[in-house]
C-alpha cells in the first residue's frame, strides 16, 4: 500500500467516525432506543461502557492503554473507544486504533464541522446516549448498521457499540405502513420510486416490493429489478417451496394482511436464512416488506 493509499484509508475512517458522532444529535437516550431484537447486545455494550467509565474514574488517563489493547475491554465485536471534546481520538480497542492522537475535526467542511462541534459540546449530564451509523464490521468486512452508546465524563466521551445487520420486525412494519399509505394516494409514483431504488422505501436490509393482484406480476421491486414484470406465483424459496402462491393464499385468508416465513439467501451475508414477509393489500396491489429472522428468536 502506498502512502497515498494509507492516507486515503485514514481519511475514510475519519469520516465514518465523524458520521457516528453527528448521529448523536438525532437520537434520545439509550434506553428509549433499544430494540427487542438486540436487547442482549445493548445490555452487553452498556455493561462494558459502565466498566470502562468506572475504570477511568479509578485509573485516570492510565486507563486508555487498557482500552487500546486486546484485553478485558475487548470482547469480540465489543470494544471501547474514547474521544475528547476537542475531537481527538484518545483510545480505541477496535480498528479505529490508528486514529489515536489525531484530531478528526480538521477533515470536515464548514457545515459538518459545525455539527461535529455541536455534538462534542453536549453537556455532561450523567446519561448514556445512543447513535446509529454505518461501519465496516472487522469480522466479515461488510458495511453494516451499528449502534453506539456513549457517555461524557468531564472532557472525555466514552463509547461502545454493536452491529445490527438485521432490521427488526417493527422496522419492517413501519416501512410497510409508509409504503401502503403512499401507494393508496399515488400508485404510479410509488412504483416508480421503488423501481428507481428511492431511499424513501429502503432501510438497510429492508426494501419494498409490489405485486399487481390483477395480473399477478411484480410491479416493483426494491432490490432485484429483474423480477419486475415476472409471474409472482412462480416465486420460490431457497428450498424450492412456492412462496408466491403461499403469500397470495395467506393474503386472501387474512383479509388483506398476511405474514409468510420461508428460507431465503441473504445477499448481505450470502447465507441461507429464515425470512418473513409482511404483505398488505391496497386496492389492486399487494405491498410487501420482508425481514430476516435472527437465529435463536
N, C-alpha and C positions, 0 to 999 in steps of 0.2 A: 504493500500500500504506500502511495506517495504521501508527501507532506500535505499536498493539496487535498488528497482524499481524506486524510486524517482530520484536517480542519473542517472539511465539509461535513464529515460524520459528526464531529463535535457540535457544529452549528445546528445540525438537525436535532441532536439530543437537547441542546439548549432550548430550541423552540418547543419541543414536547414538554419539557419541564415547565416552561412559561405558560403553556396552554393549561397545564394541570392547575397551576396556581390561579390563573384567571377564572377558571371554572368555579372557584370558591365563592365568587360574588353572587352566583346564581342559585346557590343551594342553602338550605337551612341546616339545622343541627343534624348530627349523625343519626340520632335516634329516630328522627322523622323520615330519614331516607332509607333505612334498612328494608330490604325486600326479603320475603319469606324464603325464596329460593336460595339466598346466600346468607341466611341468618348465622350459620355456623362460622362462615368466613368472616363475617362482620364482628362476631364475638372474638374470634382469634386475633383479628387485626387490632381491635380495641384493647385486648389484654396486652398485646405486645407494645402498643403505644403507651399504655399505663406503666408497664415495666420500664420502658425507655425513659419516660419522664421522671419516674421515681429514681432511676439510676443516675440521671443527670443531676437531680436535686442533691443526691448523696455525693457524687464524684466531681461535679462541675464539668469543665470542659475536657477533663481527662476521659470522660465517658465517650467522647467522639471516636477515639481509637477503637473502642469495643464495638461501636456501631458500624465501623468501616471495615470490619474483617469478618470472615466466616466464623461464626461462633454462636453464643447464646442469643444474639439478637438477629439471627438469620434462621428462618425455618421454612425451607422450600421456597415458595414464591413470596413469602412474607419477609420483609426487611424494613429497617428504619432508615430514614434519611432526614437530614436537618439543614434548614436554610435560615440565614439570619435576615433581619428586617431591612438590610441594605441590598439584599439579593445575592449574597454569596453562599454557595453550597459549602457546608461545613463538614458533613459526614454522610456516607451512604454505604449500605451493605449490599447494594444491587449494582446494576450496570451503569448507573449514573455516578459511580465512584470516581470516574475520570474527570468529573466536573468539580471535585473538591478543591476549594481555594479559588475558584473562578467566580467573578461577578457576572451573573447571567442576564442582567438588565441591559447591558450595553449593546446587545444584538437586536433590540426592539426598535420598531419605528415609533414615531411620536405618540400615535393613538394607543398602541399596545403597551408602550412604556407607562402611559398614564394609568391604564387599567391595572398593570402589574404593581405599580406603586400603591394603588388603592387597596389591592389585595394584601400587600405586605403591611399596610397601615391598620389592618383590622386590630381592634383592641385586645388586650389580654383579659378575657372575660371568664377564664376557667372552664370554658365549654369546649367540647370536641365538635369540629365542623367537618363537613364532607364535600367532596367534589368528584365528578365523573370526567374522565378524559380517555383518550386512546393512546396506547403504548404498546411497543413490541414486547411480547412475552418471551423472556430469555430462555424459557424451557423449550418452546417449539418454534420460535422465530416468527410467529404470526402476530399481526396487529390486532389487539382485542380491546374491548372496553374495560376500563379499570376504575375502581372506586378507591379513593384515598381518604383516610381520616387524619385530621391534623389538629394540633393544639399549640397555641402560643404560650411560651414560658419566658417572660422577660423579653429579650430581644431575639429569641430563638423560636423557630417554628419546627415542631417535630411531626413527622408524618409516617404512616404505614398504610399500605393499600393491598388490594387483591383483585385478581382478574375476574371479569364477568362475561365469559364467552357466550353464554346463553341468556337470551331475554326471558322474562317471566311470562306466565300466562296472563297476568294482569296487564302487562305492557302490550301483549297481543290483542287483548280485548279492547284496550284504548285505541290502538291503531285501527282495529276493525270498526269500532264505533265512528271514528273520524272519517274513514273511507265510506262507510254506509251513509252517513249524513250528507257527505259531499255528492255521492252518486245520485241520491234522491233529488238533488237540486239540478245537477248538470251532468248526466251520464257521459256524454261525449267528451267533455273536458276532463273528467276523472280518468277515463280510459286512455286518453292521450297522455295525461300526466304519468300514469302508471307505466305505460309503454315507453315513455321517454326517461324512465328511472328518476322521476322527480323525487327529491328527498322528502317531500311532504308525506309520501307514502312508503318510506323506507326508514327503518330504525335498526341499526346494527344488523343482526341476523334475521330481522323481521321484514317482510315485504307483503304486498297485496297482490292477489290475482283475482280476476273477474271472469265469470262464465255466463254466456248468454243462454238463458234457460229455454229460449225458443229454438235456437239452432243447436244447443248442447255443445258449443265450441268455446274455446278460450277466446275472450275478447281482449284481455290484457294480462300481462304477467310481469311482475316487478323484478324478476331475476333472469328467467330464461325466455327471451323473446321468440325463440324457435317454436315455442308451444302455441303462440298466438295463431288462431285460425284452425288449430287442430282439434280433433274429436276428444272432448273431455272424458267421455265414457271409456276411452282406450287407456286412460292413465293407470299405471300400475305401480305398486310399491316395489322396494328393493327385493322383496321375496315373492314377487310376481302376483300379488293379490290385486284385484281390480278395484282399486280405491276410488276411482272416478265414479263408478256405479254405486259404491258404498256411500259416498258423500251425497249423491243425488237422492238415494233412498232415505238416508238419515235426515236430509233437509226436508223431504216431504213428510216423513213421520213426525218430525219435530215441529211442524207448523211454521216453517220458515227459519228455524235456527237449529244448528247441529254442531257436534264436535266428533271428529273421527281420528283415531290414533292408528299409526302404521309405522313400518320400518322404512327409513329413507337415508340416503347418503348425504351427510352434512358437508357442503362444499368448503366450509371453513376448516374443518378438521380432517376431511376426506375419509371419515369413518362412518360406518353404518350406525345410526342412532334411532331411537324412538322419537317420532314426531307426532304432534297432534295439531289438526287444523280446525279452526273455528269458521263456520260459514253462516251467513245471514242472507236471506232473500230480500232484495229491494226491487220491487217491480218485476221486470223481466230478467233481472240479473242476480246471480249469486256472488256475493262478495266474500272473500276468504283471506285469512291470515293464519299461518302455521308457526308453531314454536317447538323447539326441541326440548324433550323431557329430560331433565337432569337425572343421571344414573342415581338410583337409591331413593328417588322420590315417588 
